[in-house]
Amino acid sequence: MAKGKIGFAGIVVLAILGAAVLTLAEPTKVSQVVYLTKSKACGCRAKSVHAADALVNQTFTGPRQALLKRIDYDTAGQAAAPHIGEYRLIQLPALLFLGAQSHLLWMGAGELSEPEITAQLGKFGM
């Protein structure tokens, strides 16, 4: 075999080693969950906001609660504005799963669903 060339057996070994490296990689971790809500919502929006508030309160308990940052757009608009601009939110309530350096990992906006949030929590090992 010529120098610098890998035979079939070498490719198989490299593929197996590569797969082992991929499975050992650390999973992406959520460093913060930002929940943006609107306390002065009216009409049909009030119903979805109240449902989302209840869902977030039920879901983020125990160790998960430490990750949660709750921001009310109506009472803390300046705190909400950077998130709204950066993640281009056009609908509240919104739930943002952020990783290192506030990198967006997942976002749910509008009517939040328990199965979807639970699935995402499982995906990130929470």
ChimeraX attribute file (.defattr): number of C-alpha atoms within 10 A of each C-alpha:
attribute: neighborCount
match mode: 1-to-1
recipient: residues
	/A:1	6
	/A:2	6
	/A:3	5
	/A:4	6
	/A:5	8
	/A:6	12
	/A:7	10
	/A:8	9
	/A:9	9
	/A:10	11
	/A:11	11
	/A:12	12
	/A:13	11
	/A:14	13
	/A:15	12
	/A:16	12
	/A:17	11
	/A:18	11
	/A:19	11
	/A:20	11
	/A:21	10
	/A:22	10
	/A:23	9
	/A:24	8
	/A:25	8
	/A:26	7
	/A:27	10
	/A:28	12
	/A:29	15
	/A:30	21
	/A:31	15
	/A:32	20
	/A:33	24
	/A:34	18
	/A:35	23
	/A:36	27
	/A:37	25
	/A:38	21
	/A:39	16
	/A:40	12
	/A:41	16
	/A:42	10
	/A:43	7
	/A:44	8
	/A:45	17
	/A:46	15
	/A:47	13
	/A:48	17
	/A:49	24
	/A:50	16
	/A:51	16
	/A:52	24
	/A:53	20
	/A:54	11
	/A:55	15
	/A:56	19
	/A:57	11
	/A:58	10
	/A:59	15
	/A:60	14
	/A:61	12
	/A:62	8
	/A:63	9
	/A:64	13
	/A:65	14
	/A:66	12
	/A:67	17
	/A:68	19
	/A:69	13
	/A:70	15
	/A:71	21
	/A:72	18
	/A:73	19
	/A:74	13
	/A:75	13
	/A:76	12
	/A:77	14
	/A:78	12
	/A:79	13
	/A:80	19
	/A:81	13
	/A:82	11
	/A:83	16
	/A:84	17
	/A:85	10
	/A:86	9
	/A:87	13
	/A:88	9
	/A:89	17
	/A:90	11
	/A:91	14
	/A:92	23
	/A:93	28
	/A:94	22
	/A:95	23
	/A:96	23
	/A:97	23
	/A:98	19
	/A:99	16
	/A:100	12
	/A:101	7
	/A:102	14
	/A:103	14
	/A:104	16
	/A:105	16
	/A:106	16
	/A:107	18
	/A:108	19
	/A:109	18
	/A:110	17
	/A:111	16
	/A:112	21
	/A:113	13
	/A:114	14
	/A:115	9
	/A:116	11
	/A:117	18
	/A:118	12
	/A:119	12
	/A:120	17
	/A:121	16
	/A:122	10
	/A:123	12
	/A:124	14
	/A:125	11
	/A:126	12
